[in-house]
C-alpha cells in the first residue's frame, strides 16, 4: 500500500465523525423542538425548552441536523421598508464562558452580520438584535453550551444572563432552546419568569446496557459505524457481535462522542496495520490501543484487555452479552454536511 493510499483511507475513517444516526430518542426530541419553533409567541410569552446531557451525548449533532432543515437564506425576504433581509427562522449561537456583554456582542454579530463596536451599550445591542430577529422572521434562538454562563464564584452571572434572555425573547418574540450539561438547569432556575416559560425539558443521557431498548439502539449504532468503516477497511469488523460490543460499551459509557473517537482511532490503527500487510479489520488489539489513546484516566482498566468486562460495570447481574439472533435492525443514517445549513 502506498503512502498516499494509506492517507486516503485514513481520511475516509476520519469521516466517521460526519455520520449522523437518528434513533427514536433523537426523533422525539426533534419533534419537541419543532413544536417550539411553531409556537405563536405573538399571542403569549416566548416559550423555552431545555435540552441537557453530558459531553459526548450527541447534543451538538442533534442541533446541527435540526438546523440543516432551516437554513439561513441571504436576502430571502423583504423587511417592513421593502429592503431585502435574510430569512432565518432558526439561529444558533454558542454561549461564551466570559461575560454577558460578550454574549450580547456575539448575538448582535450573528443577527446583523456586523461586529459590534467596542463602545456599544449592551441595551442598544439588545434592541438591535430584536429588530434584526423580527426582520429575518426568526422564531427560535438556540443557545449551545449554555452551562458556560454558570460562574461558581459569581451567582449573579446566571441571573443576569437569564434576565437578558427573557427580555430578548419578549422583544424579539422568538422561543429559546437552551442546550448544555446539567448545569444549564441553574441558568433556567436563576429567573422565575424564564423558568415559568419552560414548556419542555429533555435529556440526552448515555445509553444503558441494562435497558433493552437502549442496548438495541446502541448495537444498531455499532452496526452502522461498522458498515461505514468497512468501506476503507475492506470488510466488516463485527463490532456489534458478542463480547466485542459489550467491551465497546464499557469503554465508551454509552456516549456517542466517545464511541466515535474510539472507533476513529481504532480504524486508523487498522488501516496502518493493513499497510504493513495485515488482512484484519478492527481487532480487539486495535480497540485496546485506541482506548489507551482516548482514556482520560490512565488508571482505568482497559475493557479490551480484562477477562471479564462485566466486572467493570456497576450492575453486572442485570447485563447480558448480545447474541447473533439479537442483533438489531439497521437504523436510518444520514451524513451531516456543514455546507447544508447556516452555522453562525
N, C-alpha and C positions, 0 to 999 in steps of 0.2 A: 504494500500500500504506500503510495506516495505521500509526502508531507501535505501537499495541497489537498489530496483526497481526505486525509485524516482531519484536517482543519474544516473541510466542508461537512464531514459527518458530525464533528463536534458542534458546529453551528446548528445543525438540524436537531441535535439533542438539546441544546440550549433553548431552542424554540419551544420546548415543553412548557416554558413559563407562560406562553401565549395561549395555551389550551384552556378553554373555558368549558366547564361541565355544569349544566343546570340540572339540579335534582329537586325533589319535591319540597325540601325545606327552602331552597332559594326561590322557587316559584311562588310559594306562599308569601314570602317577604316582599317580592316584587309586586305582587297583587296589592298588598297594603300600601306600597309607595305610589302605585298608580291611582289608588283611591284618594290619597293625599294630594296628588297632582291635580286631580279633577275637582277637588273641593272648591266651592264658591266662597271665597273669603270676602267678597264684597258685601255679602249679606251677614257676615259674622266675623269674629276674630280669626286670625290666621291659625290654621291647625299646626300641630307639631308632632313629629314622630321621632322616637329614639331607637337607634339600632346599635347594639353593643356586641362585643365579642373580643376574645383575646387576640393578640397579634398573631397573624397567620391563619385566622379562621376563615378568610375569604371575603371580608367586608369590601375591600377595595375592588376585587374582581367583580363582585356583585354590582357595585356602584358604576364601574366602568361599563359593564354590559348594559345596565339600565339606561344610562345617559346616551349610549350609542343609538338608541331609538328616538332620541330627541336632540339632534344635532343643532348647533348654533348656525343659523343661516345668515350670512352677511348681507345686509340691505334687503332682508326678506320681507319687510313690511314698512308701511308709511306711518309716521308718527302723527300727532294731533295737528301739526302745522303743515303736513304734507311732505315733510322731509323723510328721506329713507333712513330706516333704523334696522338693526339686527332683529331677527326673530329668534328668541332664546327662551323657550318655555321652562328649561331647566338649566340652572347654573350651579357649578360645583366649585368649591374652594376648600383649601386646607387651612385649618386654624393654626396660626403661628404659636410658638411657645414663648413669645415675648410679651407684648403689651396690647391693650385694646386699641390703641392708636395704630399699631401695625396692622391689626386685623381690619380696621376701617379703611386704611390706605390700600390694603390688598384687595378688598372688595370693590373699592372705587376703581382701581385699575382694571379689574376683571370686567366690571359692568360697562365702564366708559371706554376702555382701551387706551386711556391716558394715565401716565404715572401721576400720582398726587404730588402737589407741590409741598415742599418741606414745611412751609409756614401755614398750610391749610388747617383750618379749625375742624375738629372731629365732627361737630354738629353740622357744619356746612357740607362735609363729605357725606354724612348720613343722608342729608336731604338730596344730594346729587345721586346717590345710589338708588334711593327710592324713585327718583324721577326717571332714571335710565331703566330701572326694572319695569316700570309701567309702560314706557315707550317700547320696550322689547317684549312685552307680554309675558314676563317671567312669572311663573306660577309656583315654582318650587326652588328653594335655595338649599343645596346640600352642603353641609359643613363636615368635612372629614377631619380625623384626628382631633376631635373636639375635647378630648381629655387633656390636651396640651394647654387648655385655658385654665386648668386647675393648678394653682400655685400653693404648695403646702405652707409657705411662710406667710402668705397674704390671702386670707379668706375673702377679702373684698374683690379679688380679681374675678372669681367665678360670678359673684353677684353683679359686677359691672358689665361683664360680657353678657350675662343672661338678660339684664335690663336692656342693653343695646339691641340684642336680637329681638326681644319682644317689641320694642319701639319700632325697629326697622320693619318687622313683619306687619305692624299696624299701618305704617306709612306706605309700604310697597304693595301691601295686600297679597303677599305670597305666603305659602306654607314653608315650614322648616323641617328638614330632615337632619338630625344631629347624629353623627356617627363617631364611634370611638370605643375605647375599652370601658370596663365597668365604671371607671372614674367619671365618665361623661354624665352619669346619673347625677352627680353632685352639681353639675352645671345646670341641669333642669331644676333641681331642688332649690337652687340658690335664689329663685324668684317665684313667689306664689302664683303670679299671673301667668308666667310661662309654663309652670307645672300644670296649671289648670287647663291649658290648651292641648296637652298631650292626648292624642286620640289613639295612639298605638305604641306599644313597646315590644320590640322584637330582639331576639338574641341569637347570634350565630355561635353556638357553643361547640366544642370539639365533638367529633363523633364518638359514640360509646360502643365498645365492642360487646358489652353485655346486653345491649338493646338490639333486638333482631333487625329492625328497620334500619337503624344506624349502621349496623355491621354490613348489611347487604348493600347499602349505598356506598360505604367505604370500599367494599370489594368491587363494586361497579366502577368506582373511580380508578382503582388499580387496573382493572381490565382496560379502561380507556387509555390510561397512560402507557400500559404495556403495548397496546396496538400502535400508539404513536411512536414509541421507541423502537418498535420492530422495523420501522422504515430505515433509519440509519444503521441499525444493528443487523438487519437481515432476517431476524426471526423473533418470535415472542420469547419472553423470559419466564413466563409462568408466575408473574408477581402476585396474582390473586389466588394461588393454589396453596393448600396445606399450611405448614408452619411458616412458610415464607411470608404469607400475608399477615399472619399474626405477629411475626417479628417486625415487619414494617410498621404495623400499627403501634406496637410498643415503642418503637424508635421515634415515631412522629407524634405520639399522643393524640392521634386522631385529628390533627390540624393540617389543613390543605397546604398552607405555606411551607411548613416543614416537610411535608410529603414531596412537594415539587422540588425543593432544594436537595433532598436526599436522592431522589431518582435522577435529577440532573447530574449530580456528582457521580452517581453510580454509572450512569450512561456514558459519561465522558471516560471514566476508568475502563469500561468495557470496550469502547472504541480504541483506546490506546493499547489494550490487550490484544485486540484483533489486529492492530497494526504490527504487533510482534509475531503474528502467526496463529494466535489462538482463535478457535472457531466458536467459543462460547459467547452467549449474550451476557446479560447481567446475572452474576452468580452471587451466592451468599458472601463470598470473599469480597466482591466489589461493593456489596451493600455494607459490609463491616467496615471497609476502608472509607467509604463515603460517610458513614455515621461518625467516624472519628474526625472527619473534616468539618462536620456541621455541629457536633456536640458542643454545647456551651460549657457544660460541666464535665471536665475530663475524668472526674471520679465516678461518673455514672457508668454502670455496667453496660457493655456493648451487647444489645439484644441479639445480634447476629453471631455471637461467639458463645454465649452461655448455653448450657444444655437444655434448660427449661425456661423459655421466655415468660411463661405464665407466672413464674416466681417473682418477676419484676413488677407485677401489677398488684393493685390493692385488693381485688376480689376474684382471685383465680378460680374459686369454686363455681362461679357463675359464667365462666368463659368457655368457649368451645373453639376447636380448630375447624375451619371450613373444609368440607369435602368437595369432590368434583361435582357431585349432584347438586350441591347448594350454591354453586356459582351463580351470581345474579345476571339478569339480562343486561345487555348493553344500554348505557344511558345516552341521551341526546347530548351531543357535544357541538361546540362552535368555537372557532378561534376569535379571540378578541383583537381587533385591529385598531391601533391608536389613531389611524387616519380616518376612521369611520365616524368619529364624533369629536366634539369640541372638548379639549382638556385645558381649562384655564391655568 
